[in-house]
Amino acid sequence: MPDSPPRRLVIAITGATGAVYGVRLLQHLAATPGIETHLVISDAASLTLHQEVGMQRRDVEALAHVVHKNRDVGAAIASGSFQSDGMVVAPCSMKTLASVAHGLSDNLIARAADVVLKERRRLVLMVRETPFNLAHLRNMTAVTEMGGIIFPPLPSFYHRPATIDEMVDHTVARVIDLFGIEHALAPRWGGMNPPEQS
């Protein structure tokens, strides 16, 4: 019996703070059998990657199976005929959010996201900004109404993380869950611990 084709995910990294989320997502997916990642990195993201995680663009690109240039709007992932499970923008800048919300398709990241929406596939935008202004909120509403998922990478504390890595992994695990991909990045919630009796 022939092997089943790999599941494809498009991963984009933009210039918003939080580059570690995109890197950690790629690292995990690279170690997950049966997953093929297609990566796009914006020019601004190259600067953020160096500033926040001390990585060069080429080091991050090496984590993906296929790399596309953000200016290449003729790339395979710009077509609805490209089969994928969906796309994650990690992190997602407000500029990219606006481009997606208004269907601008002015670069490959925005075009690939537009394709995912029009083909009714899963689009996850890990938006990073605070506080939000009204334009940000309206753009998030527009993307949600089109079927996208707005996923601000907010840390949770109920599992009592001891390190930044644990906080990042917990958030990345939640994103991976949205695509039904098995992982052991973070513990599952097993219910509230009863308070100690005095």
N, C-alpha and C positions, 0 to 999 in steps of 0.2 A: 504494500500500500504506500503511495507516495506521501512524503511529509506534507503536512498542511502548511500553507504560506504563513509567514510571520504576521503578527498584528502590527500595524503601523501607527505611530503617533508622531504628530508634528509638534516640535518644541520650539518656542521662540523666547529669546531673552532680550528685553529692551533696557533702556538706560535708567529706569527707576531704581531706587535703592532696594536691596533684597536679592542681589545676584546669586547669593548662596542657595536660594530656593531652586533656581534653574540648574545650577551645578549639581546639587544633591539629587534632584530628579533625574538628571542624565546619568549620574553615577549609579543610581539604583536600577534604572531601566537597562543600562549596559550590562548589568549582571543578571538580568532576568531573561531566561530562555524564551524564545518565541516572540520577542518584541524587537521591532525595527524602528529606530528613531531618525527623524528628519529634522535637522536643526537650522534655524536662522538666527543670527545675532546682529543686532543693529549696531551702527557705529558708536552711538552713545553707550551701549552696553559694554563695548570693549574697554572703555574708560572705567566704567563702574566695576567690571570684573577685576581689573588691576587694582583699583582703589580698595575694594571691599574684601576680596578673597585672595589677592596677590597672584592671580592667574593671568597668563597671556591668552589671547583669543585662540591661538592654535592649540593650546592645551585643553581648552574647553571643547573645541571642535573635534578633538581626538576622542572624546567620549561618545560621539554620535556615530551612527552607521552611515548617514548621508548628510552632507552639509550643502546648504544653498546660500547664495549671496542675496542680501536684502534688496538689491537693485534689480535682481533678475526676475522680473514679473512674468517671464516666459518659462519659469521652472515648472517641473512636474506638479508640485504641490499647489500651483496656481490654477489647476484645472479640476473641475468636478469629476472627471474621469479617473483621477488619482484616488485609489481606494485607501481609506484610513479609518481608524476608530474615532479620530478627532484631533484636537489641538489644545495645547496648554501654553499660555503666555505667562512666563514666570521669571521675573516679575513683569507686570504690565504698567507702563507709564500712562499718564493721563492723555498724552498725545496719541498713543496707540488706541486707547479706549475711545477717544473722540473719532479717530479714523474709522474704527470698526462700527461705532454707533451710527455714523453718517454714511457708511458705505463708500468711503473715498477710494479704497484700494490703491493708494498712492505709493505703496512699496510692497514687497513680497509678504511681509508679516501681515499687513492689513488685508491684502488680497487673499492669502491663505485662510485667514479667519473668516472672510466674507464667503469663501467657498464652503467652509465647514458649516456655516449657518445656512446657506442656501441648499445644501445637500442634507440638511436636518441631522447633522452629526453633532457630537458633543464638543462645545467650545468652553474652555475654562480660562477666565482672565483673573490672574492673581494681582489685583489692582493695588498699587502702593502710593498712597498720598495721605496726608493728614494735616489739618482738618480738610474735609471735602467742602467745595463750594457748590453752588446750585448747578453750574454746568456739569460738574463731575457727577452729581446725583442724577441729573436728567439723562446723561449719557449711560450711566449704569442701568437706569430704568429701561432705556431704549434697547440695550443689548439683552436684558432679561426678557423683554417682550418679544424679541426675535428668537429666543430659545437658548441664549447663552447663559453661562453660570458665572456670576460675580463672586469671586472667592478671595477676599482680602486675607493675606497670610497673618492672621491674628493668633498670637500664642495662647495656649490653654494651660491651666495650672492644676487641674484636678488630678493629673497623674504625677504631680510633684516633680517636674523636670529638674535635674541637677546640673545640666550643662546647656549651653546654647545649641549644641549639636542635637540634643534630645528634643529641644523645642522645635528646631527646624525639621527634624525627621518626623515629628508628630504631624506637622502641617502638611509635609510632602505625602505622608501616608494617607491623609484624608483626601488629597487630590487623586492619588493613585486608586483609591477606593472608588472614585467616581467612574473609573473605566473598568472596574471589575477585575483588576490585576492583583494576584496574590502577592503578599509581602509580609515581612516580619520586621518592619521598620519601627513600629511602635506598639505598645500593648493595647489590647482592646478593652473598652470599658466593661467592667464586670459588675457594676452596681455600686451604690454608695456604701462606704464603710460605716457601720453603726457607731455612734458616739460612745466613748467610754463612760461607763457609769461611775459616778462619784460616790 
